[in-house]
Amino acid sequence: MKKLPQITLAFWVMKIAATTLGETGGDLLAQTLNVGYAVGSLILVGLFLISLVTQLRARAFHPVLYWTVILSTSTAGTTMSDFMNRTVGLGYARGALILVTALAAVFVVWRFSGQPFQVERISTFRGEMLYWTAILFSNTLGTSLGDYLADDSGLGYSGGALLIGGLLASILAARYFTRTSRTLLFWTAFVLTRPLGATVGDFFSKPVVKGGLGYGTIGSSLVLVGVLAALILYTMWRQRAAAPLSDTERSMGAPG
């Protein structure tokens, strides 16, 4: 049974909102609340596992549940990336290289597992497990890439966001004007929306003297929670409006 959403413009808007919230939420826990990257990662990975098990046990697509798992991978990915790059001391470039390798390994396993690689066709437990594993690594990778662009590359938060935005525009053009694999384009866009969320999240939350808007992790997170909640409610309304009527509903609504 299909439990994943349709890939529409609304999906990508919600993905960017969720990953941006993951950046500010992860920083809120690790930095503002002073929990630390190691403990924060353990807490958020635990929340991810709880939400993932609930998603895997579900028998249909539930927007709130699906986006809760996406959000948990984003927040966990933020603290996991920061733990690798800052606490362990790998640095953004080496951390990103390790995560690229790990994500590539997931795709290789997926390719030879016999499970459909196209996300629209995922309908089995094994396929969904591979899907969520790839999402966790891609969101963690995106944090490292976003931090590298914002801090080490010299582009800053706005420059990094503009670069990623340009790459996403190129992917959109390839989607409509070339025969490039739709699956390849989906996963490339999925990975790139994470560093876009990371740079946008930092741009909103970091102090003005560091190139941000100075809203802080709490203010930025509250705004993003409101945006994501509104989009989820809209998705639920669309899903309910598009659902076929039951036999009882059709008989009650049928003209006499």
C-alpha positions as CSV (number, residue, x, y, z in Angstrom):
1,M,0.0,0.0,0.0
2,K,1.3,3.4,-1.0
3,K,2.2,5.5,2.1
4,L,4.3,8.3,0.5
5,P,3.1,11.6,-0.8
6,Q,2.8,12.7,-4.4
7,I,5.8,14.8,-5.6
8,T,4.2,18.2,-6.3
9,L,5.3,21.8,-5.8
10,A,3.6,21.7,-2.4
11,F,5.8,18.7,-1.5
12,W,9.0,20.7,-2.2
13,V,7.8,23.8,-0.4
14,M,7.0,21.7,2.7
15,K,10.4,19.9,2.4
16,I,12.3,23.2,2.4
17,A,10.2,24.4,5.4
18,A,10.8,21.2,7.3
19,T,14.5,21.1,6.6
20,T,14.9,24.8,7.6
21,L,13.0,24.1,10.8
22,G,15.3,21.1,11.3
23,E,18.3,23.4,11.2
24,T,16.9,25.9,13.6
25,G,15.3,23.2,15.9
26,G,18.5,21.3,16.1
27,D,20.5,24.4,16.9
28,L,17.8,25.3,19.5
29,L,18.3,22.0,21.3
30,A,22.1,21.8,21.0
31,Q,23.1,25.4,21.4
32,T,20.3,27.6,22.9
33,L,19.2,25.0,25.4
34,N,22.9,24.0,25.9
35,V,22.2,20.2,25.6
36,G,25.2,19.7,23.3
37,Y,25.6,18.0,20.0
38,A,26.3,14.4,21.4
39,V,23.3,14.4,23.8
40,G,21.2,16.3,21.3
41,S,21.9,13.7,18.6
42,L,20.9,10.8,20.9
43,I,17.7,12.5,21.8
44,L,16.7,13.4,18.2
45,V,17.8,10.1,16.8
46,G,15.6,8.4,19.4
47,L,12.6,10.6,18.3
48,F,13.4,9.8,14.7
49,L,13.3,6.0,15.5
50,I,10.0,6.4,17.4
51,S,8.4,8.3,14.5
52,L,9.9,6.0,11.9
53,V,8.5,2.9,13.6
54,T,5.1,4.5,13.7
55,Q,5.3,5.4,10.0
56,L,6.4,1.9,9.1
57,R,3.4,0.4,11.0
58,A,0.9,2.7,9.4
59,R,-1.3,1.3,6.6
60,A,-1.9,4.5,4.7
61,F,-0.4,7.9,4.0
62,H,-0.8,10.3,7.0
63,P,0.5,13.8,6.3
64,V,1.2,14.7,9.9
65,L,3.1,11.4,10.5
66,Y,5.0,11.6,7.3
67,W,6.2,15.1,7.9
68,T,7.0,14.4,11.5
69,V,9.5,11.7,10.3
70,I,10.9,14.2,7.7
71,L,11.3,16.8,10.4
72,S,12.9,14.3,12.8
73,T,15.5,13.4,10.2
74,S,16.2,17.1,9.6
75,T,16.7,17.9,13.3
76,A,18.7,14.7,13.9
77,G,20.7,15.3,10.8
78,T,21.6,18.8,12.1
79,T,23.0,17.6,15.4
80,M,24.7,14.5,13.9
81,S,26.4,16.6,11.3
82,D,27.5,19.2,13.9
83,F,28.8,16.5,16.2
84,M,30.9,15.0,13.4
85,N,32.2,18.3,12.1
86,R,32.6,20.3,15.3
87,T,32.8,18.0,18.3
88,V,34.8,15.2,16.6
89,G,36.7,17.8,14.6
90,L,36.3,16.4,11.1
91,G,35.4,19.7,9.6
92,Y,32.7,20.5,7.1
93,A,34.5,19.3,4.0
94,R,35.6,15.9,5.4
95,G,32.3,15.4,7.1
96,A,30.4,16.0,3.9
97,L,32.7,13.6,2.0
98,I,32.0,10.8,4.5
99,L,28.3,11.4,4.3
100,V,28.4,11.5,0.4
101,T,30.1,8.1,0.6
102,A,27.5,6.7,3.0
103,L,24.6,8.0,1.0
104,A,26.1,6.5,-2.2
105,A,26.5,3.2,-0.4
106,V,22.8,3.3,0.5
107,F,21.9,3.9,-3.1
108,V,24.1,1.0,-4.2
109,V,22.4,-1.4,-1.7
110,W,19.0,-0.1,-2.8
111,R,19.9,-0.5,-6.5
112,F,20.7,-4.2,-6.1
113,S,18.1,-5.0,-3.5
114,G,15.4,-5.6,-6.1
115,Q,13.2,-2.9,-4.6
116,P,11.8,-0.1,-6.9
117,F,14.2,2.9,-7.0
118,Q,11.4,5.2,-8.1
119,V,9.8,6.8,-5.1
120,E,6.4,6.7,-6.7
121,R,6.5,2.9,-6.7
122,I,7.7,2.3,-3.1
123,S,5.1,0.1,-1.4
124,T,7.0,-2.5,0.6
125,F,8.5,-2.5,4.1
126,R,12.1,-3.0,2.7
127,G,11.6,-0.3,0.1
128,E,10.4,2.1,2.7
129,M,13.3,1.3,5.0
130,L,15.7,2.1,2.2
131,Y,13.8,5.3,1.5
132,W,14.0,6.6,5.0
133,T,17.7,5.6,5.4
134,A,18.5,7.6,2.3
135,I,16.5,10.5,3.7
136,L,18.3,10.5,7.0
137,F,21.8,10.4,5.3
138,S,20.8,13.1,2.7
139,N,19.5,15.5,5.4
140,T,22.7,15.0,7.5
141,L,24.8,15.5,4.4
142,G,22.8,18.6,3.5
143,T,23.7,20.2,6.9
144,S,27.4,19.7,6.3
145,L,27.1,21.1,2.8
146,G,25.1,24.1,3.9
147,D,27.6,24.8,6.7
148,Y,30.5,24.4,4.3
149,L,29.0,26.9,1.9
150,A,28.1,29.4,4.6
151,D,31.3,29.2,6.6
152,D,34.3,27.7,4.7
153,S,33.5,28.7,1.1
154,G,33.3,32.4,1.7
155,L,29.9,32.7,0.2
156,G,28.1,33.4,3.4
157,Y,24.5,32.5,4.2
158,S,22.9,34.5,1.4
159,G,25.5,33.4,-1.1
160,G,25.1,29.8,-0.3
161,A,21.4,30.0,-0.5
162,L,21.6,31.7,-4.0
163,L,24.0,29.0,-5.2
164,I,21.8,26.1,-4.1
165,G,18.8,28.0,-5.5
166,G,20.5,28.2,-8.8
167,L,21.3,24.5,-8.8
168,L,17.7,23.6,-8.0
169,A,16.5,25.8,-10.8
170,S,18.9,23.9,-13.1
171,I,17.3,20.6,-11.9
172,L,13.8,22.0,-12.6
173,A,14.9,22.9,-16.1
174,A,16.4,19.4,-16.6
175,R,13.1,18.0,-15.5
176,Y,11.1,19.6,-18.2
177,F,13.6,20.0,-21.0
178,T,15.8,16.9,-20.9
179,R,15.4,13.2,-20.6
180,T,17.5,13.0,-17.4
181,S,16.3,10.2,-15.1
182,R,13.5,11.5,-12.9
183,T,14.7,9.4,-10.0
184,L,18.2,11.0,-10.3
185,L,16.7,14.5,-10.4
186,F,14.5,13.8,-7.4
187,W,17.3,12.6,-5.1
188,T,19.6,15.4,-6.3
189,A,16.9,17.9,-5.5
190,F,16.2,16.2,-2.2
191,V,19.8,16.4,-1.1
192,L,20.1,20.0,-2.2
193,T,17.0,21.3,-0.5
194,R,18.7,20.3,2.8
195,P,21.6,22.7,2.5
196,L,19.2,25.3,1.2
197,G,17.2,24.8,4.4
198,A,20.5,24.9,6.5
199,T,21.6,28.2,4.9
200,V,18.2,29.8,5.1
201,G,17.8,28.6,8.7
202,D,21.2,30.1,9.6
203,F,20.3,33.3,7.7
204,F,17.2,33.7,9.8
205,S,18.6,32.8,13.2
206,K,22.2,34.0,13.2
207,P,23.1,37.5,14.5
208,V,23.2,40.4,12.1
209,V,27.0,40.9,12.7
210,K,27.4,37.3,11.3
211,G,25.4,38.0,8.2
212,G,22.0,36.7,9.5
213,L,18.7,38.4,10.3
214,G,19.0,37.9,14.1
215,Y,15.7,36.2,14.8
216,G,17.4,33.6,17.0
217,T,16.7,29.9,17.0
218,I,13.5,30.3,19.1
219,G,11.9,33.0,16.9
220,S,12.9,31.3,13.7
221,S,11.6,27.9,14.8
222,L,8.2,29.3,15.9
223,V,7.7,31.0,12.5
224,L,8.7,27.8,10.6
225,V,6.4,25.6,12.8
226,G,3.5,27.8,11.9
227,V,4.3,27.7,8.1
228,L,4.8,23.9,8.1
229,A,1.6,23.3,10.2
230,A,-0.4,25.4,7.8
231,L,0.9,23.5,4.8
232,I,0.2,20.1,6.4
233,L,-3.4,21.2,7.1
234,Y,-3.7,22.3,3.5
235,T,-2.4,18.8,2.4
236,M,-4.9,17.1,4.7
237,W,-7.7,19.2,3.3
238,R,-6.7,18.4,-0.3
239,Q,-6.4,14.7,0.5
240,R,-9.8,14.6,2.1
241,A,-11.4,16.5,-0.8
242,A,-9.9,14.1,-3.3
243,A,-10.8,10.9,-1.4
244,P,-13.5,8.8,-3.1
245,L,-16.9,8.7,-1.4
246,S,-17.9,5.5,0.4
247,D,-20.9,3.5,-0.8
248,T,-23.0,4.9,2.1
249,E,-22.0,8.5,1.3
250,R,-22.7,8.0,-2.4
251,S,-26.2,6.6,-1.6
252,M,-27.0,9.4,0.7
253,G,-25.8,12.0,-1.7
254,A,-27.4,10.5,-4.8
255,P,-30.5,12.3,-6.2
256,G,-33.8,10.7,-5.6
